[in-house]
Each structure stands twice: as structure tokens, then as C-alpha cells.
Amino acid sequence: MQNLTQLKERLADIHNINTAMALLNWDQQTYMPPGGANIRAAQFGTLSKIAHEMFVSPETGRLLAAAEAEGKDLDYDSDDAALLRVARRDYDQETKIPTDLVVEFAQVTTLAYEEWHKARANNDYAHFAPWLSKIIDLNRRRAEYLGYTDHPYDALLDLFEPGMKTAQVKTIFDELKAAQIPLVHAIASQIDTVDNAILKRDYDEKKQEAFGIEVAKRLGYDFQRGRLDRAVHPFTNGTGRGDVRITTRYNRHWLPESLFGTIHESGHALYEQGTGESLENTLLGTGASLGIHESQSRLWENLVGRSLGFWKFFFPRLREVFPEALHDVDLETFYRAINRVEPSLIRVEADEVTYNLHIIIRFEMELGLLSGEISVADAPAAWNAKYQEYLGVTPPDDAKGILQDVHWSGGAMGYFPTYTLGNLMSVQFFNKAVQEIPTIPAQIERGEFGDLLAWLQRNIYVHGRKYLPAELVQRVTGGPMQAGPYIAYLRQKYGAIYAL
Ligand code: ZN
């Protein structure tokens, strides 16, 4: 297995460059003084060029082909067989797109990001429209090089959710839509039965931070292999299972911001910290996909962190930390407040019930824009019509409408569906865990999360990137990805809260 050994050494070198960049990125978003921006951009340019050139070089291709020949009899579930599968996927993906398109993509999106910022600040869609046209064109060309059988969107989706097909997403989303639109409308007619004003009282930021750390530790996030810092746009990254850093942001008059943000990022971090030791410093030592990753942040944030059982344990603690703000609030009132549903315009502020509709709108817009069924000029009107139809709200302007998200300006089309796929899988995984360990809900009420975490580690985390999302869902739940369990979860939880 001489070629396999050499291939692993080469991939480890590339991985070291990539993880060094991850730390530079962490630093940029947390502690770097503004004056460091230019040299930091130059550092990224140099390092990403070296890593890319090493990875797509003919030498890597030769080693990969030779290692595949050596490893053809390896057990499918072995680390080495999985490494060869993933390396092949990544290599083919990165070498299919010609370098001049990669360069053009980077140049256009760097400029488009700046122009999107201006367009959003000035509520000026016309300013961004030519950039959106360029990005759609680049993505069409990218899809042609990557290849697809049914729809160009398949090729783009595959970059974020390997193996997932557009037709599959469409079927799942249509089922969700049919269930969620009536549910949102039913809740909207009862909207005033739940109030969340108590969450806007005065919550000292230092105390929020201390409480967030207490919760994260209790969930099982290992601070010997992680840390919590502040960032404008919260994220999780690091160098692999031994160093997984989370970030959050605080709002003195909106408790959920840091509280659920910290639990969300802890979910991502628990996944990364739980990847197998043997996978460290390889292509496999991270999550299986964006969707699977999001299934874990959402599982911990929503199914655990927004459950009544969780707050049976933590609410008395929270009231000790914030006696003034919460002295006249009981558990039930708090639970209802943190689960208030409100159809709104902004995706990142959306609740569990409306969130998927924001995503479905973006998915349908992306399909229409790529196929040409929706023109760039007509896109804001199409966007607004969908908001009215699905959520019953109409954006007053494009800044609160089609210009709100950063993703398209960065060139990412095919990314949005992963958020909703994560939501769906979070329920499928959690149900399976509870089916196998029925005491999990009672444990959560006692502030004990060890059995749940161990189950997730054993069944999902330890495998890192060894399996495709669909394979993982099949292995864990015995079936495919489905909308049904999520719909049942929403109906049960919110039917009780809103007396539907
Ligand atoms: Zn996330």
C-alpha cells in the first residue's frame, strides 16, 4: 500500500494548510484588528493557491489512481476505503472546473459581495441585478463542467449535499409546504396567545456568557478542546476534533440571541469533537455534509434546547442568574415565549415553524433563476409574491426582501436547501435515539445529556465524512430522508402551544 501511504501524506500536508487557514479565519472574525485585513487577504490568497495546486496536481491524480488500485479489495466501511472514495469525489469535483473559471468565479464574487453590501444598505436592487446575472451565468457554466443528468441544479446541490438530487428535494419540499403553510396560517390567527416580551428585558451580557458556557459544558462540549468567543456572525471552526471553537453574539435586550446561538454552535462543535480519532488530520475528520451538520446544531438547539423538559432543569438556574428579569415568570410562560411563532420577513430571525418556508422560497427562486423561468429583473416581484402566498407577509422593500441574504453574492446557489434538510434529519435522528433509549426525555429533564450524546457519537459523529448523507440516514434510521417526522413534530409541539 505504498501509494496509499504517499497519498495520505500528501493529503495531510494539504489538510494542514487548510486547517491553518481555518484558524486565520477564526482570528479574522474574532480578534484581528481592522488594520490586518489586507495582509490577511494576501495570506489567504497564497495559502489557498498552494493547497489548491497541490490537490489538483497530476501527482495527486497519479497517487490517487494507484492507491485505488491497491485498495480495491478494502472493506467498504474501513477508513482507507472511505478516504479513497472521498478523495476521488473531491478530486474530480475540483479538477472538472477549468482554472480560468475558478479565477473568474473568485473575482466576480469578491466584487459582487461588496456591491451586494451597498445595494442592501441603499435598498437598491437594480444596483445588484447585473451582479446577480453574472453569478447565475457562472453557476450555469459551473454546472455544465461538473455534469448532471436531470437538472443543472443537481450539480450545484451536490457541492453542499453530496448525492442529493433536485427532484428529491422538490418532492420533500412540496410535502412540507402542503403541511406547513396551513399550520403557519392557523398559528397566525392565534398569534397573540403567546407573548415574548419577557425575553426583551434587561439581561447582563457577562451573565449571558457565563450561563451559555454552563449550558454548553453540561451538554458535553469539551472546553479542553474548544473555546467560546464573540463574533459578529457566529460560526464554528477549528483544526479538527482536538480544537473546535465556537462563537456567539450578545444582545442585552434579546436573550434568545446568545442563548440559542450558543446551543446551536455547540451542536456543530459536539459533532466535530465527536469525529473518530483515527480520522483526525484527514479529509474525513469533519461532518458528512452541510445538511447533516445542521441536523446536529438544530437537534441540540431546537429538539433539546427549546423543549419543555430541558427548561424544567435549566429554568430555575436561569432565574438564579437573572432574578430581576425573571422573578415574576414561570416555567410555562418562559417555554411559550421561547417558542413564539411569527410569520416574518427575515430568514435568520425565523422560528421553527416558519423557517422552512423561507428556505423553500429561496430554493424555488434559485431553480427559476437558473432555468430562466424567473428573470433577474422580475425576481423581486416573484420573491414578494411567494412571501405573501406562503407566509402572509409582503416585504416593504428589497432590503428586507430579496437582498437580505449574503449567499448569492458569494456565488453560492444550491446551499439553502441544506438548512431545511438539516431540520428534517434532526427529528429523524432524535426519534431514533429516543426509540432506542426511551429514558432520554426523562434524562433531559434532569439535565443529563450523556446517553444522547454517546448515541449520536456512536451512530453519526464517529463516522465523520465516511458516508454520504443518504447512506448515513439509511444506516442510522433504516430508511431515507423524510418530511413526515418533522411535520408530526411541529404539529404536536405547536398544536399544544397554540391550542390548535
Ligand atoms: Zn448552523
Residues whose N, C-alpha, C, O or C-beta is under 5 A from the ligand:
A	BS01	ZN	S297
